[in-house]
Amino acid sequence: MNTLEPGHLRGQGGVAEDDVRTACEPEALKRAFLDHLLYTQGKTLEIASHNDIYLAVAYTVRDRLLRRWSHTSSRHKRHGTRTVAYLSAEFLIGPSLGNNLLNLDITDALRETLARLGIDLDELVRREVEPGLGNGGLGRLAACFMDSLATGEIPAIGYGIYYEYGIFFQTVVDGWQVENTDKWLRFGNPWAIHHPEWGVEVKLGGYTEHYTDDVGRFRVRWVPEKTVWGTPFDTPVAGYKVSTVNTLRLWRAEATEEFDFSVFNRGDYLGAVNKKVTSENLTKVLYPNDESHQGKELRLEQQYFFVACALRDMLRILEHRGLPVTEFPRAFAVQLNDTHPAIGVAELMRLLIDEYLVPWEQAWEATRATFAYTNHTLLPEALERWPLELFKSVLPRHLEIIYEINRRFLNEARIRFFGDESRVFRLSLIDESGERYVRMAHLACVGSHAINGVAELHSTLIKEQLLPDFYAMWPEKFDSVTNGVTPRRWVVLSNPGLAALATEALGDEHWIRDWPRIAGLEKHADDAAFIERWQRVKHTNKRSLAALIRDETGVVVNPDSLFDVLVKRIHEYKRQHLAVLHIVTRYHRLKTQRATDMVPRTFIFGGKAAPGYVRAKLMIKLITAVADVVNSDPEVRDLLKVVFLPNFSVSKGQCIYPAAELSEQISLAGKEASGTGNMKFAMNGALTIGTMDGANIEICQEVGAENFFAFGMSADEAQRLLRSGYYPRDLYRDDAELRAAIDLIRGGFFSRGDAGLFEPLTNDLLNEDRYMLLADYASYVECQDRVDAAYRDARQWSRMAVLNCARSGRFSSDRSIAEYARRMWHTSALPDTGHGG
Ligand SMILES: *Cc1c(COP(=O)(O)O)cnc(C)c1O
């Protein structure tokens, strides 16, 4: 396929047609690849390793990004439009090669070129190791947003941390999760470019001095205990078939000086080296906790480090554009992805008042006009608060600034809520109900002009339950932007069969950048020939996943069985153990009722547990223990298989979501803010079995209740039941199937008679059951029976699957980004018109 007609090249804006070096036709690609192999890797084709070839290919692709990248930045500079700075402690971008090829539209050309050299491009794409710079949904959202920003040609920079060790690599040994370090940089990262010349110094610790300067002004000097040096690694983020290439700028910490010479000269060589090592520890490792907060000093330092680097960098860009510091809010819209970067509010204030001598009121106005805050969770254990003493020891000047912000804010609140001191107490940035803490969500709210939740239910609960006092004070600040995922990675790259079918059925590829057009599939939902092709695509995807499962676990699964999938972080609120209760119930039915008319199912689990989250690790053990028994019981035959696929990641997801037929979204209603996995499944034509939680509600609305398996209590009902007194043991007593399932587990049936093994789990279910599994159990099992009935009619099932995909138009991150841009950032696209490079 020739994708290089002149019109297309012109569309790449400023890429001169005579620029042969980065041209995209086979001859130029071949030349570039062989050059990189020899002159970058120092190898000839005969002796090149797999990694040499991968790197040479990656550099060849990167060259083609770089030209567009430099055009984009000069265009942004020239037009001076507002740039989005997306601040996130995590970016889970996944493998880059396939995505860049897709967006540059050179997949076919490069595949052909390499094939002639005996190299399989698809194999290089498949084997690429991904940077695991995030835990799960939050980091993956940031990556989808970067893709949509670039595709929408909105000027944007993603700011974060260049962790040396990403999220651990999970293996399963004897059924238990084992964590292995993820040395993702071991063989080099060809996508990022290090820019030490843009390094910045970051202060930490120490104390402040107050003084009066020469002209009689009150001034504050921060005397730090130590300083570290931050340098950026820039990764180009190409939009889909547009000339815009934005930047993901991740910061690494280094020692300010290679050695501390004062210590060195005293003869303490090891001490000097140690100080260097300590500085570099700052960005060594990603905290592997998802949806839980640990008040660790290093974590606070990481957060401040990358935010300080980011704001300094924005000031450098401002200066480079010749603009005064007061233009900051017009030049940048800074989005806080959760509270991890919320310290930015205090840091921008510090920069403006202490370093640029801007008066407080003006600085505060600029700060609020700059920041917007996205809340991601209602779980109390995930809300960040820092013990005051710890905070002061790391950021003494910021604590002073926070006190001053708080003083002014609470005075405003006292006037607004006259006589209501208890409300003022609740609003305070400092939690003084026991040990004192700095409340980061409150800092983010006060310092932002917009606050949003990530799905409609979540945004409502923020207003009513999480931050009602802030809502009473500033109702106009609160907004809701439902999450989305990019159809480029999650359909085009992951599910090429579906992509080809969609393009053929819709007559063009516009759906790739305009996902709502996928609605055009709906009119084919009753077309027998289309349905047959749809089923073939799904079956091919299921066979690929079956092969992956066999390779990784040794378990052979039947691609004709129903693929029932639950992949996400392992967490009690996500209730993987509710799915286990259902599986055990099925098993019990098979053993006691000879229920041979059961629909054959393969239950596929995946997900990591935080290393310190003992209960979640026990949930993994429970899944694998049930799998061992069920899979080896000859009586069960093909009717029931259970698989735990280790190391769930973006790469694994790309194989899993397209193969799924049933998407398990079974969190307790009111606990999952949005979810994005649910959207990936729906786009790929899986039906959802889910609670009315997060974005499940919106998915159900869109696809229609008749194409969605809803069960369980609503968030309201769950809260009411909890308030009126929840007695899980009564449910256990009164439901024979539930009792049988729990008794099998706690009797040691799945643990070779070791009745104690799962007791922490089963005791909790019987006594507290915070996530109310037992309350939803009967409804869930009944709903699963309806799934069986529906699956028996393959034609009707596929029809529903097509409708799920066709009606998922709302769940593209392109739509989310358009909403942020219009309502929160007040920024617009800066497309390349192709005139003047
Ligand atoms: C999409 C995704 C998630 C989020 O899944 P949820 O089901 O929304 O929790 C987590 N991890 C990876 C690797 C993902 O791709």
The ligand as an SDF file (V2000), in Angstrom:
LIG
                    3D

 15 15  0  0  0  0  0  0  0  0999 V2000
   -6.8130   -0.0270   31.3960 C   0  0  0  0  0  0  0  0  0  0  0  0
   -5.7910   -0.5630   32.3160 C   0  0  0  0  0  0  0  0  0  0  0  0
   -6.0070   -0.5220   33.7020 C   0  0  0  0  0  0  0  0  0  0  0  0
   -7.2720    0.0240   34.3150 C   0  0  0  0  0  0  0  0  0  0  0  0
   -8.2160   -0.9990   34.4160 O   0  0  0  0  0  0  0  0  0  0  0  0
   -9.5480   -0.8360   35.2910 P   0  0  0  0  0  0  0  0  0  0  0  0
  -10.3350   -2.0430   34.9080 O   0  0  0  0  0  0  0  0  0  0  0  0
  -10.2170    0.4290   34.8480 O   0  0  0  0  0  0  0  0  0  0  0  0
   -9.1550   -0.8170   36.7110 O   0  0  0  0  0  0  0  0  0  0  0  0
   -5.0230   -1.0220   34.5330 C   0  0  0  0  0  0  0  0  0  0  0  0
   -3.8820   -1.5460   34.0360 N   0  0  0  0  0  0  0  0  0  0  0  0
   -3.6560   -1.6050   32.7090 C   0  0  0  0  0  0  0  0  0  0  0  0
   -2.3740   -2.2040   32.2160 C   0  0  0  0  0  0  0  0  0  0  0  0
   -4.5860   -1.1150   31.8080 C   0  0  0  0  0  0  0  0  0  0  0  0
   -4.3220   -1.1610   30.4970 O   0  0  0  0  0  0  0  0  0  0  0  0
  1  2  1  0
  2  3  1  0
  2 14  2  0
  3  4  1  0
  3 10  2  0
  4  5  1  0
  5  6  1  0
  6  7  2  0
  6  8  1  0
  6  9  1  0
 10 11  1  0
 11 12  2  0
 12 13  1  0
 12 14  1  0
 14 15  1  0
M  END
$$$$
